[in-house]
Amino acid sequence: MEAVPLANNDISLAWEPIAEAIAYRVYSDMGTGYGVYVYKAETQEQALIDTKLRAGLRYQYRVGSITPQGEQVLARANATTAYRTESQAGGRSDAPAREAMAANAGQSPALAAPKPMQPSVRITPAPTPLPPDTIILGLLSASDYADELDNTLTIVGEVRNDSQLDVGETIVTATFYGTDGQVIGEASGSTMLHSLAPGIRSPFIISLSRPAGLADYSMRATGRPINLTASEAGLKVVNTRRFEDKTGFYHVAGVIENASGRRVQGARVIVTLYDRGGNVVNVGFAYPQPASLSPSDRADFDITFTYYPKVFSHLAVAIDD
């Protein structure tokens, strides 16, 4: 599969056909980097142009082939749109600075000056049928906030593995409804932790352009049984501190250590902010410096949040990506 940047921040997609395919479905992470893929289009062609994208962002794509046996992932690709120049923007543009700050913080550049979505949205089970070995994950909390500047909706929350089995292939799905109660869209992605032992919880974050006509949504989190190995553990958070800087950004900073006895190629730190009631306020992540660690090595991290109302506590977890 190929993803090629075009003029005006469009991206051209093309993939190899398969004989039994009835159609193809294209999904995009909307440039967020969270691993959340949103349905974009269904086509019988082997190509598509994704338009009206934001400048300077890396977009990841997934194409699924629809056959008589169901839908299967066919191919993946990514491409980065170009930054807008001053002449393209009709004047000075602060997009590169804003996006660079967001990238360093492990956050989407769409999250500036957000606020809770109004009206509030009830959380109910989604109705889609499930495979027979699916494990339903417990939904501990979910909340949302919107950025009216670019019409972005972000849903954050936390799930827990309430089963007695190790769980992987975790999927969090948001189904969107219009004022008449009809489904108007769906978005899904993985939990921030790749696998969950019994009783372990994980945050999630879904960020996308707010569906037109949205009145309500439902949430569901699922996983599939897997066998965890001891080698998947070993990174630990040594210390953390949280503070607000002079410009009004909220930070959670600290140190992690590789206690696994093996080299870690790509460490990542995930931070969940909670209110006094234990509900998730926001979720963020960042790659420590350095992200590649030999046994006993330590690394610093600093995660920045622009949305942090009534933060009471936080949880930091380090994983090997």
C-alpha positions, 0 to 999 in steps of 0.5 A, a space after each residue: 500500500 502506498 500513501 503519497 502527500 499531494 498539494 493542498 495537504 491531500 494524501 493519495 492512497 493506493 493498494 493491491 487488489 485481491 480477487 475475492 474482494 467485494 469492496 474496500 474500507 479505508 480507515 484513518 487515525 486522523 493524524 492523532 498518533 493514538 492508534 485510533 482508526 476512524 472509518 473514512 470511506 468504502 470504495 470498490 476502487 483500489 485507490 482513494 484521495 483523503 482531502 482537507 487534512 491538517 498541515 504537518 501531521 503524520 496520518 496513518 491508514 488502514 485498508 480492509 477488504 470486504 469478502 463473503 467471509 467478512 472484513 479483514 485488514 489488507 494493508 497499512 501505510 502512513 504519510 505526512 502532510 506538508 506545513 503551510 507557508 505564509 503565502 498559502 495561509 494568507 499571512 503568518 501561520 503559527 501551526 508549526 509551533 503549535 504542532 511541534 509543541 503538541 508532538 513533544 508533549 505526546 498530544 494532538 495539536 487539536 487539543 488547544 483551548 478545549 472544553 467539555 462537550 455540551 450537552 453531556 453524553 450518556 454512556 450505554 453499551 454499543 449494539 454491534 455483534 461480537 465474535 464468540 471468544 470476545 471478552 467484555 472489558 469493564 468501563 470504569 469511566 468516560 468523559 469528553 471535551 471539544 475544541 471548537 477551533 477545529 471541531 475536534 471531539 476527544 473522548 477519554 476514559 479507563 477500562 479494566 479486565 474483569 475476567 480471569 484471563 489475560 487479554 490482548 487485541 483490546 478495542 474501544 469503540 464509540 458509536 455516534 447517534 443523531 437526534 433521531 437515534 440513528 447511527 451516524 458514525 463509529 470510531 475505534 482504537 486500542 487501549 493505551 496498554 497493549 495487554 491486560 492481565 486480570 484486574 489490570 486497567 488501562 486508559 484510552 483516548 479517542 480524538 476525531 472530528 466531531 460527527 455532524 449532527 451528534 447528539 449521543 454516543 455509546 462506548 464499548 471495550 472488548 479484548 481477546 484471550 492471549 498468553 502473557 509472558 514475563 518478558 513483557 514487564 520490567 519498565 518501572 516509574 521511579 518518581 513523578 511530579 506534577 505542576 502548572 507552568 507560567 504559560 498555563 500548561 499542566 505537566 507530569 514529569 518524572 523518571 523511569 528505569 529499565 528493570 527488565 534485564 533486557 534492552 528496551 528499544 522504545 519506551 513510552 510513558 502513559 499518564 492518566 489524570 483523575 478527578 476527586 471521584 476517580 474519574 478520568 480527566 485526561 490521558 497523555 503520553 510521551 517518549 522519554 529521553 532516551 527511549 532506548 534503554 539498556 538494563 538499569 538505565 534511567 530516562 526522564 519524561 515530561 508530558 504536557 496537558 492543555 485540558 486538566 480541570 479539577 485534577 486530584 491525582 494521576 497514574 504514570 505507567 511505562 511500557 515498551 512499544 
